[in-house]
Amino acid sequence: MSLPKIAVIMSTTRASRFADVPAAWIRDLAVARGDMEVELVDLRNYPMPFFDEPASNAWVPSSNDVARRWQATVARFDGYIFVTAEYNRGLPAVLKNALDYAYPEWNRKPCACVGYGSVGGARAIEQLRLNCVELQMAPTRNGVHIQGRDFFDALREAKPLAEIPYIEENAGVMLEELLWWTLALRHARAS
């Protein structure tokens, strides 16, 4: 059986974003395990307008070409890692928009979250998990939260994430959970 395919989705498109750093870091940790294929997916490559379709693509095919390309990308993966900032106690609008543009492509697949910011993206991740449940996804219990002084040192001083003692262990637990759910749900979807 082929290795499960995992997308690391960078959930913000701002020019000054920090997402590239944790996205590359978690991708490298996941690849080093050798038990999953991992690909970075950048929402900058999918400039969709704010959701403007008659209905979800579960009911009506999307008319927007970029949205259809996005849906095809989402469909290629067995699981997802969302790397997200927290904007005003919530998830970035571009991520919510991307979630809304696909529906059946997310169904019955797992997701995990890496958050960053003053409180480690915790409030954004809690909202994201609720959105994912509505999309019939299985969010992992454990995630990674790059927070407080560690976040600001990484952002302002370019402190390597590998030097933050607690997050690599958290990432290992999260990746183990993600792999378990990915394999279980892939098997269930096939049968």
C-alpha positions in Angstrom: 0.0 0.0 0.0 1.3 3.5 -0.8 2.2 6.0 1.8 -0.6 8.3 2.9 -0.5 11.7 1.3 -0.6 14.7 3.8 -1.0 18.3 2.8 0.6 21.0 5.0 -1.7 23.9 4.3 -0.3 27.4 4.9 -3.4 29.2 6.0 -2.6 32.9 5.5 -1.6 34.8 2.4 -0.2 38.0 3.9 3.1 39.3 2.5 4.6 39.5 6.0 3.4 36.1 7.1 5.3 33.8 9.5 3.6 30.6 8.1 6.5 29.6 5.9 8.7 28.9 8.9 6.4 26.5 10.9 5.1 25.0 7.6 8.6 24.0 6.5 9.5 22.8 10.0 6.5 20.5 10.4 6.9 19.3 6.8 10.5 18.3 7.5 9.6 16.6 10.8 6.8 14.6 9.0 9.0 13.7 6.0 11.8 12.5 8.4 9.5 9.9 9.8 9.4 8.1 6.5 5.8 6.9 6.9 3.9 9.6 4.9 4.3 11.7 1.8 4.1 15.4 2.7 3.5 18.4 0.4 3.3 22.1 1.2 0.1 23.7 -0.1 0.1 27.5 -0.2 -3.2 29.3 -0.3 -1.4 32.1 -2.2 -1.6 29.7 -5.2 -5.4 29.6 -5.0 -6.7 33.2 -5.1 -10.4 32.5 -4.8 -12.9 35.3 -4.4 -14.9 35.3 -1.2 -17.4 32.4 -1.5 -19.8 33.4 -4.2 -21.4 30.2 -5.5 -25.1 29.2 -5.5 -24.4 26.5 -2.9 -21.6 24.2 -1.6 -19.9 22.0 -4.2 -21.6 19.1 -2.4 -24.8 20.2 -4.2 -23.7 22.4 -7.2 -20.4 22.3 -9.1 -18.3 25.4 -8.6 -18.2 27.8 -11.5 -14.9 29.4 -10.5 -11.8 27.8 -12.2 -9.5 28.4 -9.2 -12.1 26.9 -6.9 -12.2 23.8 -9.0 -8.4 23.6 -9.1 -8.4 24.0 -5.3 -11.0 21.2 -4.9 -8.9 18.9 -7.0 -5.9 19.6 -4.9 -7.7 19.0 -1.6 -9.1 15.7 -3.1 -5.5 14.4 -3.7 -4.7 14.1 0.0 -5.5 11.6 2.7 -5.0 14.0 5.6 -4.1 17.6 6.3 -2.0 19.8 8.7 -3.3 23.3 8.9 -0.6 25.9 9.8 -2.5 28.9 11.0 -2.1 32.3 12.6 -4.8 33.7 14.9 -6.4 36.9 13.7 -8.6 38.7 16.2 -9.3 35.5 18.1 -10.2 33.5 15.0 -8.8 31.8 11.9 -7.7 33.8 8.9 -10.5 34.6 6.5 -8.6 33.2 3.6 -8.6 29.8 5.3 -12.3 29.9 6.1 -12.9 30.7 2.5 -10.8 27.8 1.3 -12.6 25.5 3.6 -16.0 26.7 2.3 -15.0 26.2 -1.3 -14.7 22.4 -0.9 -16.9 19.9 0.9 -16.8 16.3 -0.3 -13.1 16.6 -0.8 -12.6 17.0 3.0 -15.1 14.3 4.1 -13.9 11.5 6.3 -10.3 12.6 6.4 -8.2 13.7 9.4 -6.5 17.0 10.2 -4.1 18.3 12.6 -3.1 21.9 13.5 0.0 24.0 14.1 -0.8 27.4 15.4 1.3 30.4 16.2 0.9 33.8 17.9 0.8 35.2 21.4 -1.5 32.3 22.6 -0.2 29.9 20.0 -3.2 30.2 17.7 -5.3 28.3 20.3 -8.5 30.2 19.7 -8.2 30.0 15.9 -7.5 26.3 16.2 -10.6 25.7 18.3 -12.7 27.4 15.7 -10.9 25.5 12.9 -11.7 22.2 14.6 -15.4 23.1 14.7 -15.3 23.9 11.0 -13.5 20.7 10.3 -16.1 18.6 12.2 -18.9 20.2 10.1 -16.9 19.2 7.0 -16.9 15.6 8.3 -13.3 15.6 9.1 -11.6 14.1 12.2 -9.4 16.6 14.0 -6.6 15.2 16.1 -6.7 16.0 19.8 -3.1 17.1 20.0 -1.6 20.0 18.1 1.4 22.3 18.2 1.1 25.8 19.6 4.1 28.2 19.1 3.3 30.9 21.6 4.4 33.7 23.8 8.0 34.6 24.0 9.0 31.6 21.9 6.8 32.9 19.1 8.1 36.4 19.3 11.7 35.2 19.4 11.1 33.1 16.3 9.3 35.9 14.5 11.6 38.8 15.4 14.9 37.2 16.1 14.6 34.2 13.7 15.1 31.8 16.5 15.0 28.3 15.0 11.8 26.4 16.0 14.0 23.3 16.7 15.4 25.3 19.7 12.0 25.6 21.4 12.1 22.5 23.7 8.4 21.6 24.0 7.1 21.8 20.4 9.0 19.0 18.8 7.6 16.5 21.3 4.1 17.9 20.8 4.7 17.6 17.0 5.7 14.0 17.4 2.5 13.1 19.3 0.4 15.1 16.8 2.0 13.4 13.8 1.5 9.9 15.4 -2.2 10.7 15.9 -2.6 12.1 12.4 -1.0 9.0 10.9 -3.2 6.6 12.9 -6.4 8.5 11.8 -5.2 8.8 8.2 -4.6 5.0 7.9 -7.8 4.1 9.7 -10.0 6.5 7.7 -8.3 5.7 4.4 -9.0 2.0 5.0 -12.6 2.8 5.9 -13.1 5.0 2.8 -11.8 2.2 0.6 -14.3 -0.3 2.1 
